[in-house]
């Protein structure tokens, strides 16, 4: 028996090393046959048990069975590793890259809400578009059918950049619609989340800097029904399946007809209100289409926009918009 023990332990270590060295399933199968096959080296040792003295056979048999179980376990583990590696992309290793570190912190509540909004729109086939926060008068107002005497152009409402010949901080994300439509022909299906600026800090629900998300859909035969269906889907995803919406007639210079959107769900009732205004929308005004070179006799479309902070405040029961910007960890760690 001592000679058998001297052979089997080195054989065990050699077999495990061979399994680990196998670079693919085929190489692993060859290693298995070498050690565990019908003519494998461990199998041949097992056949030698009959030549041992009768009193040594039980201990030798137990040892060989233990080693066999170890090798089968090592074989199965390596096969699982190689199967998983087969699905990984074959990328060159760059040893100059920094090592992995555990992610610190968490997403800001406004970022969480924005990602939820984007996720909902992507389910409907919308792409995300972006544009500059420092805009010119044409893209922010003129192209959107906002006339020179409109109150939005007043310096009491809009931040103008001194010494720049009329540049301003965008008051809404709608200028991106103009840029996208000038850049491509229909169909267009985009959303535009981003930061906007207005001279407005009258109360705890308004801030000079805030975030909006704008949706735009242009194609042949687009109707208010398409708009209503999209709005219902998105707000039910954001605010819960019990959410109901309604449209009220309104006026916006860049849409016709125009509507305000109200919604109702358990959150609004908890606030003591059955309905709460949440967004503005409408069918894109024909003049806006003409401004970007679209034929309004061929193309129709809708647009709507709402404030991301407003969604977050309702969703989380926050009553002061300034909390989002104070960087107070006592507030942020709750999300």
C-alpha positions as CSV (number, residue, x, y, z in Angstrom):
1,X,0.0,0.0,0.0
2,X,2.8,2.6,0.7
3,X,3.8,2.5,-3.0
4,X,0.2,3.2,-4.0
5,X,-0.1,6.2,-1.7
6,X,3.1,7.5,-3.0
7,X,1.7,7.4,-6.5
8,X,-1.8,8.7,-5.9
9,X,-1.1,12.0,-4.1
10,X,1.2,13.4,-6.8
11,X,-1.3,12.1,-9.4
12,X,-4.1,14.1,-7.6
13,X,-2.1,17.3,-7.7
14,X,-1.0,16.8,-11.3
15,X,-4.6,16.2,-12.5
16,X,-6.0,19.3,-10.7
17,X,-3.2,21.4,-12.2
18,X,-4.0,20.0,-15.7
19,X,-7.7,20.8,-15.3
20,X,-6.9,24.4,-14.3
21,X,-4.5,24.8,-17.2
22,X,-7.2,23.7,-19.8
23,X,-8.0,26.8,-21.9
24,X,-11.3,25.5,-23.3
25,X,-13.8,22.7,-23.0
26,X,-12.0,20.5,-25.6
27,X,-8.7,20.7,-23.7
28,X,-10.6,20.0,-20.4
29,X,-12.1,16.8,-22.0
30,X,-8.7,15.6,-23.0
31,X,-7.4,16.2,-19.5
32,X,-10.4,14.3,-18.1
33,X,-9.7,11.3,-20.3
34,X,-6.0,11.3,-19.3
35,X,-6.9,10.9,-15.6
36,X,-10.5,9.7,-15.3
37,X,-11.2,8.0,-18.6
38,X,-11.6,4.2,-19.0
39,X,-7.9,4.0,-19.5
40,X,-7.0,7.0,-17.4
41,X,-4.2,7.0,-14.9
42,X,-6.5,7.0,-11.8
43,X,-8.5,4.2,-13.3
44,X,-5.4,2.1,-13.8
45,X,-4.5,2.6,-10.1
46,X,-7.9,1.5,-9.1
47,X,-7.4,-1.7,-11.1
48,X,-4.3,-2.4,-9.0
49,X,-6.3,-2.7,-5.8
50,X,-6.7,-6.4,-6.4
51,X,-3.0,-7.0,-6.2
52,X,-2.8,-5.5,-2.7
53,X,-2.9,-7.6,0.5
54,X,-6.5,-8.2,1.6
55,X,-6.0,-6.2,4.8
56,X,-4.8,-3.1,2.8
57,X,-7.5,-3.0,0.2
58,X,-10.2,-1.1,2.3
59,X,-7.9,1.8,3.2
60,X,-6.5,2.0,-0.3
61,X,-9.9,1.9,-1.9
62,X,-11.2,4.7,0.4
63,X,-8.2,6.8,-0.5
64,X,-8.7,6.4,-4.3
65,X,-12.4,7.1,-4.0
66,X,-11.7,10.3,-2.1
67,X,-9.2,11.4,-4.7
68,X,-11.6,10.5,-7.5
69,X,-14.3,12.6,-5.9
70,X,-11.9,15.5,-5.5
71,X,-10.9,15.3,-9.2
72,X,-14.5,15.1,-10.4
73,X,-15.4,18.2,-8.3
74,X,-12.3,20.1,-9.7
75,X,-13.3,19.0,-13.2
76,X,-16.9,20.2,-12.8
77,X,-15.8,23.6,-11.3
78,X,-13.4,24.2,-14.2
79,X,-16.0,23.3,-16.8
80,X,-18.4,25.8,-15.2
81,X,-15.7,28.5,-15.3
82,X,-14.9,27.8,-19.0
83,X,-18.6,27.8,-19.9
84,X,-19.0,31.2,-18.3
85,X,-15.9,32.6,-20.0
86,X,-17.2,31.5,-23.4
87,X,-19.9,34.2,-23.2
88,X,-17.5,37.0,-22.2
89,X,-16.3,39.5,-25.0
90,X,-12.8,38.8,-26.1
91,X,-11.1,42.1,-25.2
92,X,-7.4,42.9,-24.9
93,X,-6.2,43.4,-21.4
94,X,-4.9,46.9,-20.7
95,X,-2.7,46.6,-17.6
96,X,-2.3,50.4,-17.4
97,X,-6.0,50.8,-16.5
98,X,-6.8,51.5,-12.8
99,X,-8.1,48.6,-10.7
100,X,-11.7,48.2,-9.8
101,X,-12.9,50.0,-6.8
102,X,-16.1,49.7,-4.9
103,X,-18.6,52.3,-5.9
104,X,-19.1,55.0,-3.3
105,X,-22.2,57.0,-2.6
106,X,-25.6,56.8,-4.3
107,X,-27.5,58.5,-7.1
108,X,-29.1,61.9,-6.4
109,X,-32.9,61.7,-6.2
110,X,-33.3,63.9,-9.2
111,X,-30.9,61.5,-11.1
112,X,-33.0,58.6,-10.0
113,X,-36.2,60.2,-11.2
114,X,-34.6,61.2,-14.5
115,X,-33.4,57.7,-15.2
116,X,-36.9,56.4,-14.5
117,X,-38.4,58.9,-17.0
118,X,-35.8,58.0,-19.6
119,X,-36.4,54.3,-19.1
120,X,-40.2,54.7,-19.6
121,X,-39.7,56.7,-22.8
122,X,-37.2,54.2,-24.2
123,X,-39.8,51.5,-23.9
124,X,-41.8,53.5,-26.5
125,X,-38.9,53.9,-28.8
126,X,-37.8,57.4,-27.9
127,X,-34.2,58.5,-28.2
128,X,-32.5,60.9,-25.8
129,X,-31.3,64.2,-27.2
130,X,-29.2,67.0,-25.7
131,X,-28.3,70.6,-26.4
132,X,-26.5,73.7,-25.0
133,X,-27.6,75.4,-21.9
134,X,-26.4,78.7,-23.1
135,X,-28.7,79.5,-26.1
136,X,-29.4,82.3,-28.5
137,X,-32.7,84.1,-28.9
138,X,-33.6,82.3,-32.1
139,X,-33.5,78.8,-30.8
140,X,-35.0,79.6,-27.4
141,X,-37.8,81.9,-28.5
142,X,-38.1,83.0,-32.2
143,X,-38.1,79.5,-33.8
144,X,-40.6,78.4,-31.2
145,X,-43.1,81.0,-32.2
146,X,-42.5,83.1,-29.1
147,X,-42.9,86.8,-30.3
148,X,-40.6,89.6,-29.1
149,X,-43.3,91.0,-26.8
150,X,-43.8,87.7,-25.0
151,X,-43.3,87.9,-21.2
152,X,-40.8,85.1,-21.3
153,X,-38.3,87.4,-23.0
154,X,-38.4,89.9,-20.2
155,X,-35.2,90.3,-18.3
156,X,-37.2,89.7,-15.1
157,X,-37.9,86.1,-16.3
158,X,-34.8,85.2,-18.3
159,X,-31.1,85.3,-17.5
160,X,-29.2,87.1,-20.2
161,X,-25.4,86.7,-20.5
162,X,-23.8,90.1,-20.3
163,X,-21.5,91.1,-23.2
164,X,-22.6,88.3,-25.5
165,X,-24.9,90.0,-27.9
166,X,-28.1,88.4,-26.7
167,X,-27.0,84.9,-25.5
168,X,-29.1,83.6,-22.6
169,X,-29.5,80.6,-20.2
170,X,-32.2,78.5,-21.8
171,X,-35.6,78.8,-20.1
172,X,-36.8,75.4,-21.2
173,X,-35.4,72.4,-23.1
174,X,-37.5,73.1,-26.2
175,X,-34.6,74.7,-28.1
176,X,-33.2,71.1,-28.5
177,X,-36.4,70.3,-30.5
178,X,-35.5,73.0,-33.0
179,X,-31.9,71.8,-33.3
180,X,-33.0,68.2,-33.8
181,X,-35.7,69.0,-36.4
182,X,-33.3,71.3,-38.4
183,X,-30.8,68.4,-38.4
184,X,-33.0,65.6,-39.5
185,X,-36.2,64.9,-41.4
186,X,-39.2,63.1,-39.8
187,X,-40.0,60.8,-38.2
188,X,-38.6,62.3,-35.0
189,X,-39.1,60.7,-31.6
190,X,-37.0,62.2,-28.9
191,X,-37.0,63.2,-25.2
192,X,-34.8,66.0,-23.9
193,X,-34.0,65.9,-20.1
194,X,-31.9,68.8,-18.9
195,X,-31.2,71.8,-16.7
196,X,-33.0,75.1,-17.3
197,X,-32.9,78.6,-15.8
198,X,-35.5,81.2,-14.9
199,X,-35.7,84.2,-12.5
200,X,-38.1,82.4,-10.2
201,X,-37.6,81.8,-6.5
202,X,-40.9,83.1,-5.3
203,X,-41.6,80.2,-2.9
204,X,-40.4,76.8,-1.7
205,X,-41.6,75.1,-4.9
206,X,-39.6,77.3,-7.3
207,X,-35.9,77.7,-7.9
208,X,-33.8,79.7,-10.4
209,X,-32.3,76.4,-11.6
210,X,-34.3,73.3,-12.2
211,X,-34.8,70.4,-14.6
212,X,-37.2,69.6,-17.3
213,X,-37.9,66.8,-19.7
214,X,-39.4,67.5,-23.1
215,X,-40.9,64.9,-25.4
216,X,-41.4,65.4,-29.2
217,X,-43.0,63.0,-31.7
218,X,-43.3,64.0,-35.4
219,X,-44.6,61.7,-38.2
220,X,-47.4,61.3,-40.6
221,X,-50.9,61.2,-39.0
222,X,-49.8,61.9,-35.4
223,X,-52.9,62.9,-33.3
224,X,-53.9,64.1,-29.9
225,X,-54.8,60.4,-29.2
226,X,-51.2,59.4,-29.6
227,X,-50.2,62.2,-27.2
228,X,-52.8,61.1,-24.6
229,X,-51.7,57.5,-24.8
230,X,-48.1,58.3,-24.3
231,X,-48.7,60.6,-21.4
232,X,-50.9,58.0,-19.7
233,X,-48.3,55.3,-20.1
234,X,-45.4,57.4,-18.8
235,X,-47.2,58.8,-15.8
236,X,-48.6,55.4,-14.8
237,X,-45.0,54.1,-14.9
238,X,-43.7,57.1,-12.8
239,X,-46.5,57.6,-10.4
240,X,-48.2,54.2,-10.1
241,X,-50.9,52.2,-12.0
242,X,-53.8,53.9,-10.2
243,X,-52.8,57.2,-11.9
244,X,-55.4,59.0,-14.0
245,X,-54.8,62.0,-16.2
246,X,-57.0,64.7,-17.8
247,X,-56.4,67.4,-20.4
248,X,-57.5,71.0,-19.9
249,X,-57.4,73.6,-22.7
250,X,-54.5,76.0,-22.4
251,X,-52.4,78.3,-24.5
252,X,-48.8,77.9,-25.5
253,X,-47.4,79.8,-28.5
254,X,-45.6,76.8,-29.9
255,X,-48.5,74.3,-29.8
256,X,-52.0,74.4,-31.2
257,X,-54.2,73.1,-29.7
258,X,-52.5,73.3,-26.3
259,X,-53.4,71.6,-23.0
260,X,-52.4,71.5,-19.4
261,X,-52.2,67.9,-17.9
262,X,-53.6,67.1,-14.5
263,X,-53.1,63.8,-12.8
264,X,-54.8,62.1,-9.9
265,X,-53.7,59.2,-7.7
266,X,-53.3,58.2,-4.0
267,X,-50.4,60.7,-3.7
268,X,-52.4,63.7,-4.7
269,X,-55.3,62.6,-2.4
270,X,-52.8,62.3,0.4
271,X,-51.9,66.0,-0.3
272,X,-55.6,66.9,0.1
273,X,-56.1,67.4,-3.7
274,X,-58.0,65.2,-6.2
275,X,-56.2,66.6,-9.2
276,X,-52.8,68.3,-9.6
277,X,-51.3,70.1,-12.6
278,X,-48.2,68.3,-13.8
279,X,-47.3,69.2,-17.4
280,X,-48.0,71.2,-20.5
281,X,-48.5,69.8,-24.0
282,X,-50.1,70.2,-27.4
283,X,-49.8,69.6,-31.1
284,X,-46.8,71.3,-32.6
285,X,-47.8,74.6,-34.1
286,X,-47.6,74.7,-38.0
287,X,-45.4,77.8,-37.8
288,X,-42.8,75.9,-35.8
289,X,-42.7,73.3,-38.5
290,X,-42.3,76.0,-41.2
291,X,-39.4,77.5,-39.1
292,X,-37.5,74.2,-39.3
293,X,-38.4,73.4,-42.9
294,X,-41.1,70.7,-42.3
295,X,-44.2,70.9,-44.4
296,X,-47.2,71.2,-42.0
297,X,-49.5,69.8,-44.6
298,X,-47.5,66.5,-44.5
299,X,-46.3,66.2,-41.0
300,X,-48.0,66.4,-37.6
301,X,-46.6,66.0,-34.2
302,X,-46.9,66.7,-30.5
303,X,-44.7,67.9,-27.7
304,X,-45.0,68.0,-24.0
305,X,-42.8,68.9,-21.0
306,X,-42.8,68.8,-17.3
307,X,-40.5,69.5,-14.4
308,X,-38.4,66.7,-12.9
309,X,-38.3,68.3,-9.5
310,X,-42.1,68.4,-9.4
311,X,-42.3,64.7,-10.1
312,X,-39.7,64.0,-7.4
313,X,-41.4,66.2,-4.8
314,X,-44.7,64.5,-5.3
315,X,-43.2,61.0,-5.4
316,X,-41.2,61.5,-2.2
317,X,-43.4,63.9,-0.3
318,X,-40.9,66.8,-0.4
319,X,-42.2,70.3,0.2
320,X,-39.1,72.4,-0.4
321,X,-37.4,72.3,-3.8
322,X,-34.2,73.8,-2.3
323,X,-33.5,70.6,-0.5
324,X,-32.4,69.1,-3.8
325,X,-29.5,71.6,-4.1
326,X,-28.2,72.0,-0.5
327,X,-26.1,68.9,-0.6
328,X,-27.2,68.0,2.9
329,X,-26.2,64.3,3.5
330,X,-29.1,63.9,6.0
331,X,-31.4,64.5,3.1
332,X,-29.6,62.7,0.3
333,X,-28.9,59.5,2.2
334,X,-32.6,58.9,2.4
335,X,-32.7,58.0,-1.3
